[in-house]
Structure formats: C-alpha cells, structure tokens
Amino acid sequence: MQTLASYLIEKENLSDGEVAIRSDAISARVRDWLLGKGVTDPNALSGTFNSLTSNSSGSFSRRSISNEKGAYEEIRLEEPSRGGQLFSTVISKVLSPTKIAVHATLSVKNNISVIAPVATDPRCPALIRSLLELYPDWTFGGNAIGTATARAVAGSEDAEILLSNLVSESRLRPVVVVSQNEGEFVWPHLPDELAYDLAGLADVVSIDDDASWELTEHLGKRNSCYLGAVRLYWPSKKAMNGSLQLPGTVWTASNLLSMDHDEKGLVRFRSAIRRAVMSVAALTVEPPSAIRQIQNFYARQRLQELEARADTNTEELELARLYVEENEELKAEVAQLKADLSELSGRAEVAEYALSQVKSKDPLVADISATDDDSPFDGETRYYKKIHSKPAHDVLVRVTDCGHSSWQNSAGADKARKGVERLEKRGDWKSMQHCGSCTGGGLWRVRW
C-alpha cells in the first residue's frame, strides 16, 4: 500500500472541559463525513456501504483505546476506484489532558498484482476542511494553520510580512504564492481553488503587482513571483556557507497557459500541485507520538491481565512478552526509518532545485524579459494567449505553439492587436492570425 498524503492538526493548552467539548464536536463532524460517504449507521463499529462518491461498495471500521496515557480513536474507510484500486482514508483522533490532535492518511493499493505505472489523483478529505472551518485555531508544529481559504497580500507593507514568513527558519509548511498580471490571475479564483486543494498542508497567498515588486526587490528575480506566475516555496534552508535557500517550483503564466489549449489546463495544474505537496507530506508528516504510547500501554495492560490469569501457562506468557517487546521495537524502527527517509527526501528536493538553477535560466526571468529587451526578431513567429480583457486592450501572455492548423485572419481584433503592442512594445508585425480551434480566450500567431 502506498501512502499518498498525511495530515496533522493539533491544539494544545486546553482545559479538560475544552478537550471534551472539542472531541465531541470532532466526532459529530466525523459522523457527518461518514454519512456523506453513504454510511447509513456512522456509529457502528464496522460495516459496508454503497459509496456516494465512487458508485461502488465500500467498507469502514472503528477502533478505540482509552487508558491513563490518553484516548485514541481510529476510523478506517475504504473505497474502490474505477481504475481497480482501493483507496483508504484513516482518521485518528488523539486526546490527552491538555491537547487534542487529528491525524489523517490517504493510501492506495491495487486490487490485483500488476507491474505497471498507476495514475492517482488524491484529493484533500472533506473532513479536513470541515475541521479547519470548525476550529480555525489549529496548529502544526506550533505554527497556525488557518482555514481552507487564500490570504490576499496587497501593497508593500503586507508584502514585508509575507517576506518575513518566507525566509523564516521556523516555517514548517510550504507557501504557494499566486501573482497577478494587470490585476487579474491567470485563471479566475485560482488562489481559492488552490487553498481548497491544499487545505491543512500549505498556505496559499495571492499578491498584487506592488507586493510582487516588493518580493523581487528583496529576494531577486530568481526567487520572486510576478506577472501571473505561481510559485511553491518549501520551508527555507541554510546552505553550508550560511546563505538562505528558498527551494521550490515556479510556474510562469506562459508555462500554465501553454497547457490550456483544451481549457483543461487548470485541472491539470491543480492535480500537479496537489501531488507535489501531498507526496512530500506523506513522507514528512508523522502521527502523534501519543498514539504509540497509548497503544503500547494498552498492550502491556493486556499482558498484565494475562499474567494474572490462573490458567495461563509459562509458554503463553513468554510468547506474549516477546510479542509486546518486538512490537514496540518494530514501531520505533519504522518511525526512525520514516524520519531518515524524510530527511533524504528533503535533501533531494534541495539538490534538485539547486541543479535546476545551474542548468537553466529561471523561467520567470524569461517571462519578465518579454517586457525588457527580448524583442522579437525579423522572421520570428510568436504565439500569444489572452488571459483577460481590459477596456482598451486584451492582456496577453506569450505561450508555445498550440499545434493546431486552423489559423484565421484577425481582421477587427483591435483589442488583441493593442495587447500584442503593449506586451512587445512594438506593432510592426507582418501578419497576425487567430486559432480557430483553441478555446478559453483564444490564441494568436504573430509573424514578425
């Protein structure tokens, strides 16, 4: 079974009464989540149901442990997919006298043995968004998580707060920054849609043009985000020489729109960034240590009960003791291996980022150069896509060839012509044609 994503939300410094109230509220949201999946009796210990989300038969089970170390409840829900896979969602609630935590994992396995690539497209469980909405004061590693909505940053003052967060060595979660191009995003509502997808795992921030330039001034073009680009900032790191590193990935407006000839570019991008963040979380987000403590204490309690039974023989006791000890050792070993794997994954991410900077120019710089000295040369053919419209001109972004052959004359496309002139700072092209096959704002071919 492959873990696709892992979530952890916590709240500390609670009174006994607050822990109890929050626990009951979480249980109510879990019941609503199960009902939404198609479970008819969400209070049952186990059962099957007709899934309302996958149109197939699913199953669920529940187990709980309570002792002096705390209380632990786990809900496991499994649903088959149309592609022959079995998706498993495990929700764990952990209580201690002053703290409550919810841990969730998404996993997948094949129903049949096959050696072949398997495409998966994990989504954030609706329960996670529901809990973030229920209590917006959840934390992760002591850092506030917030709700599943994007935060707007406008102007230089707000940008300074964002900058402080981006370079902070105490930041434990990624930040996704979505920039504007002349006051608009590449796709409408893009920040909120990304915040919906990445709830509980990453902060999503939208920035205006002034904030973009503030980031550029302090971080440089290579680490900034502007002109409609989207940048994923992983937690910052210090290099061996003490310099700050901001590993991550940038998607320029040109990158994004070059994949959007069939109006499915947004769907592809949302899926790609989900997989990028979730795959890292699957390795790096650990379940609360209290779970293992509660389980180990429970196992030793059972062993003591076995020892107290008059009819228990020595061989049974010895096997039970050996099982408990080996089980605890194996759990500790697995936890250490996951920690080692997480550290290696982080090193690989930084190395990959550094290598990309050495081998090629940052694509964001290429986007900016369209407004500087990267003028088209005689005989060159360039392609432009409209992302939104202003009263006097269309806002265009340079993209790659769409591959279609249905080019049409562009007579009367005054706003598109003005958009090209505004972007390239010149209007002496030889011809300008519109693609008759591309949708979603249209695409233009200009021969210079």
WONORHU-V199840 format. One record per backbone hydrogen bond with DSSP energy under -0.5 kcal/mol. NH is the residue of the N-H (numbers start at 1). CO is the residue of the C=O. E is the energy in kcal/mol with one decimal. If there is no record, write none. Layout:
nh->NH co->CO e->E
nh->NH co->CO e->E
This chain:
nh->2 co->108 e->-2.9
nh->4 co->2 e->-0.5
nh->4 co->106 e->-3.3
nh->5 co->106 e->-1.4
nh->7 co->104 e->-3.1
nh->9 co->102 e->-2.3
nh->10 co->139 e->-2.4
nh->11 co->100 e->-2.0
nh->14 co->98 e->-2.4
nh->19 co->15 e->-2.5
nh->20 co->16 e->-2.1
nh->21 co->17 e->-2.4
nh->22 co->18 e->-2.6
nh->23 co->19 e->-2.3
nh->24 co->20 e->-2.2
nh->25 co->21 e->-2.0
nh->26 co->22 e->-2.4
nh->27 co->23 e->-2.4
nh->28 co->24 e->-2.0
nh->29 co->25 e->-1.8
nh->30 co->26 e->-2.4
nh->31 co->27 e->-2.2
nh->32 co->28 e->-2.1
nh->33 co->29 e->-2.3
nh->34 co->30 e->-2.4
nh->35 co->31 e->-2.5
nh->36 co->32 e->-2.3
nh->37 co->33 e->-1.1
nh->38 co->34 e->-0.9
nh->38 co->35 e->-0.8
nh->39 co->34 e->-2.3
nh->44 co->41 e->-1.7
nh->47 co->60 e->-2.0
nh->49 co->58 e->-2.1
nh->50 co->38 e->-0.5
nh->51 co->49 e->-0.8
nh->51 co->56 e->-3.2
nh->52 co->37 e->-2.4
nh->55 co->51 e->-0.8
nh->58 co->49 e->-3.1
nh->59 co->78 e->-2.1
nh->60 co->47 e->-2.5
nh->61 co->76 e->-2.0
nh->62 co->45 e->-2.3
nh->63 co->74 e->-2.0
nh->65 co->72 e->-2.8
nh->67 co->70 e->-2.6
nh->70 co->67 e->-1.6
nh->71 co->95 e->-1.9
nh->72 co->65 e->-3.2
nh->73 co->93 e->-2.3
nh->74 co->63 e->-3.0
nh->75 co->91 e->-2.8
nh->76 co->61 e->-2.6
nh->77 co->89 e->-2.7
nh->78 co->59 e->-2.9
nh->79 co->87 e->-2.6
nh->80 co->57 e->-0.5
nh->81 co->85 e->-2.8
nh->84 co->81 e->-1.5
nh->86 co->109 e->-3.1
nh->87 co->79 e->-2.9
nh->87 co->85 e->-0.6
nh->88 co->107 e->-2.8
nh->89 co->77 e->-2.9
nh->90 co->105 e->-2.1
nh->91 co->75 e->-2.8
nh->91 co->89 e->-0.5
nh->92 co->90 e->-0.5
nh->92 co->103 e->-3.3
nh->93 co->73 e->-2.9
nh->94 co->101 e->-2.8
nh->95 co->71 e->-3.1
nh->96 co->99 e->-2.5
nh->99 co->96 e->-0.5
nh->100 co->11 e->-2.1
nh->101 co->94 e->-2.2
nh->102 co->9 e->-2.7
nh->103 co->92 e->-2.6
nh->104 co->7 e->-2.0
nh->105 co->90 e->-1.8
nh->106 co->5 e->-2.3
nh->107 co->88 e->-2.5
nh->108 co->2 e->-2.3
nh->109 co->86 e->-1.4
nh->111 co->84 e->-2.0
nh->114 co->112 e->-0.6
nh->116 co->114 e->-1.0
nh->119 co->117 e->-0.5
nh->128 co->125 e->-0.9
nh->129 co->125 e->-1.2
nh->130 co->126 e->-2.1
nh->131 co->127 e->-2.5
nh->132 co->128 e->-2.2
nh->133 co->129 e->-2.0
nh->134 co->130 e->-2.0
nh->135 co->131 e->-2.3
nh->138 co->135 e->-0.8
nh->139 co->10 e->-2.8
nh->140 co->143 e->-2.7
nh->143 co->140 e->-1.9
nh->145 co->138 e->-2.2
nh->146 co->138 e->-0.6
nh->149 co->147 e->-1.4
nh->151 co->204 e->-2.4
nh->153 co->206 e->-3.3
nh->154 co->152 e->-0.5
nh->158 co->154 e->-0.6
nh->159 co->155 e->-1.5
nh->160 co->156 e->-1.7
nh->161 co->157 e->-1.1
nh->162 co->158 e->-1.9
nh->163 co->159 e->-2.8
nh->164 co->160 e->-2.1
nh->165 co->161 e->-1.6
nh->166 co->162 e->-2.5
nh->167 co->163 e->-2.1
nh->168 co->164 e->-0.5
nh->168 co->165 e->-0.5
nh->171 co->168 e->-1.0
nh->174 co->201 e->-0.6
nh->175 co->233 e->-2.4
nh->176 co->203 e->-3.3
nh->177 co->175 e->-0.6
nh->177 co->231 e->-2.9
nh->178 co->205 e->-2.9
nh->179 co->177 e->-0.5
nh->179 co->229 e->-2.7
nh->180 co->207 e->-0.8
nh->181 co->184 e->-3.4
nh->184 co->181 e->-0.9
nh->190 co->187 e->-1.6
nh->193 co->189 e->-2.0
nh->194 co->190 e->-2.3
nh->195 co->191 e->-2.4
nh->196 co->192 e->-2.0
nh->197 co->193 e->-1.8
nh->198 co->194 e->-2.4
nh->199 co->196 e->-0.6
nh->201 co->198 e->-2.3
nh->202 co->198 e->-2.0
nh->203 co->174 e->-2.2
nh->205 co->176 e->-3.1
nh->206 co->151 e->-2.4
nh->207 co->178 e->-2.4
nh->208 co->153 e->-1.5
nh->212 co->208 e->-2.1
nh->213 co->209 e->-2.1
nh->214 co->210 e->-1.6
nh->215 co->211 e->-2.2
nh->216 co->212 e->-2.3
nh->217 co->213 e->-2.3
nh->218 co->214 e->-1.5
nh->219 co->215 e->-3.2
nh->220 co->216 e->-1.9
nh->223 co->220 e->-1.0
nh->224 co->221 e->-1.1
nh->227 co->180 e->-0.6
nh->228 co->180 e->-1.0
nh->229 co->226 e->-1.3
nh->230 co->251 e->-2.6
nh->231 co->177 e->-2.5
nh->232 co->249 e->-3.2
nh->233 co->175 e->-3.3
nh->233 co->231 e->-0.6
nh->234 co->232 e->-0.7
nh->234 co->247 e->-2.5
nh->236 co->168 e->-0.5
nh->237 co->245 e->-2.3
nh->239 co->237 e->-0.5
nh->239 co->243 e->-3.1
nh->242 co->239 e->-1.9
nh->245 co->237 e->-3.3
nh->249 co->232 e->-1.5
nh->251 co->230 e->-3.2
nh->252 co->250 e->-0.5
nh->256 co->252 e->-2.6
nh->257 co->253 e->-2.6
nh->258 co->254 e->-1.8
nh->259 co->256 e->-1.0
nh->260 co->257 e->-1.6
nh->263 co->260 e->-1.2
nh->268 co->264 e->-2.2
nh->269 co->265 e->-2.6
nh->270 co->266 e->-2.6
nh->271 co->267 e->-2.0
nh->272 co->268 e->-2.4
nh->273 co->269 e->-2.6
nh->274 co->270 e->-1.9
nh->275 co->271 e->-2.3
nh->276 co->272 e->-2.0
nh->277 co->273 e->-2.0
nh->278 co->274 e->-3.0
nh->279 co->275 e->-2.3
nh->280 co->276 e->-1.0
nh->281 co->277 e->-2.3
nh->282 co->278 e->-2.3
nh->283 co->279 e->-0.7
nh->283 co->280 e->-0.8
nh->284 co->280 e->-1.9
nh->285 co->281 e->-2.4
nh->286 co->284 e->-0.8
nh->291 co->288 e->-1.5
nh->292 co->288 e->-0.6
nh->293 co->289 e->-1.8
nh->294 co->290 e->-2.7
nh->295 co->291 e->-2.4
nh->296 co->292 e->-2.9
nh->297 co->293 e->-2.2
nh->298 co->294 e->-2.1
nh->299 co->295 e->-2.3
nh->300 co->296 e->-2.1
nh->301 co->297 e->-2.0
nh->302 co->298 e->-2.1
nh->303 co->299 e->-1.8
nh->304 co->300 e->-2.2
nh->305 co->301 e->-2.1
nh->306 co->302 e->-2.1
nh->307 co->303 e->-2.4
nh->308 co->304 e->-1.7
nh->309 co->305 e->-0.8
nh->309 co->306 e->-0.7
nh->312 co->309 e->-1.0
nh->317 co->313 e->-1.8
nh->318 co->314 e->-2.3
nh->319 co->315 e->-2.2
nh->320 co->316 e->-2.3
nh->321 co->317 e->-2.7
nh->322 co->318 e->-2.4
nh->323 co->319 e->-2.3
nh->324 co->320 e->-2.5
nh->325 co->321 e->-2.5
nh->326 co->322 e->-2.5
nh->327 co->323 e->-2.5
nh->328 co->324 e->-2.1
nh->329 co->325 e->-2.2
nh->330 co->326 e->-2.7
nh->331 co->327 e->-2.2
nh->332 co->328 e->-2.0
nh->333 co->329 e->-2.3
nh->334 co->330 e->-2.6
nh->335 co->331 e->-2.3
nh->336 co->332 e->-2.1
nh->337 co->333 e->-2.4
nh->338 co->334 e->-2.4
nh->339 co->335 e->-2.0
nh->340 co->336 e->-2.5
nh->341 co->337 e->-2.6
nh->342 co->338 e->-2.4
nh->343 co->339 e->-2.1
nh->344 co->340 e->-2.3
nh->345 co->341 e->-2.4
nh->346 co->342 e->-2.2
nh->347 co->343 e->-2.1
nh->348 co->344 e->-2.4
nh->349 co->345 e->-2.1
nh->350 co->346 e->-2.1
nh->351 co->347 e->-2.5
nh->352 co->348 e->-2.6
nh->353 co->349 e->-2.1
nh->354 co->350 e->-2.6
nh->355 co->351 e->-2.5
nh->356 co->352 e->-2.1
nh->357 co->353 e->-1.6
nh->358 co->354 e->-1.5
nh->359 co->355 e->-2.6
nh->360 co->356 e->-1.5
nh->365 co->362 e->-1.0
nh->366 co->362 e->-1.1
nh->367 co->363 e->-1.5
nh->368 co->364 e->-2.1
nh->369 co->365 e->-2.1
nh->370 co->366 e->-0.5
nh->370 co->367 e->-1.2
nh->371 co->368 e->-2.4
nh->372 co->369 e->-1.1
nh->374 co->369 e->-2.0
nh->375 co->373 e->-0.9
nh->380 co->377 e->-2.2
nh->382 co->446 e->-2.6
nh->383 co->399 e->-0.7
nh->384 co->444 e->-2.4
nh->385 co->397 e->-2.8
nh->386 co->442 e->-1.6
nh->387 co->395 e->-2.7
nh->388 co->395 e->-1.0
nh->390 co->393 e->-3.1
nh->394 co->415 e->-2.2
nh->395 co->388 e->-2.9
nh->396 co->394 e->-0.7
nh->397 co->385 e->-2.2
nh->399 co->383 e->-2.3
nh->407 co->405 e->-1.1
nh->408 co->434 e->-2.9
nh->410 co->432 e->-1.0
nh->413 co->410 e->-2.1
nh->414 co->412 e->-2.0
nh->417 co->413 e->-2.2
nh->418 co->414 e->-2.3
nh->419 co->415 e->-1.7
nh->420 co->416 e->-2.1
nh->421 co->417 e->-2.3
nh->422 co->418 e->-2.3
nh->423 co->419 e->-1.9
nh->424 co->420 e->-2.9
nh->425 co->421 e->-1.7
nh->430 co->447 e->-3.0
nh->431 co->447 e->-1.5
nh->433 co->445 e->-2.8
nh->434 co->408 e->-3.0
nh->435 co->443 e->-2.7
nh->436 co->406 e->-3.3
nh->439 co->261 e->-1.1
nh->444 co->384 e->-3.2
nh->445 co->433 e->-3.0
nh->446 co->382 e->-3.1
nh->446 co->444 e->-0.5
nh->447 co->431 e->-2.2
nh->448 co->380 e->-3.1
nh->448 co->446 e->-0.5
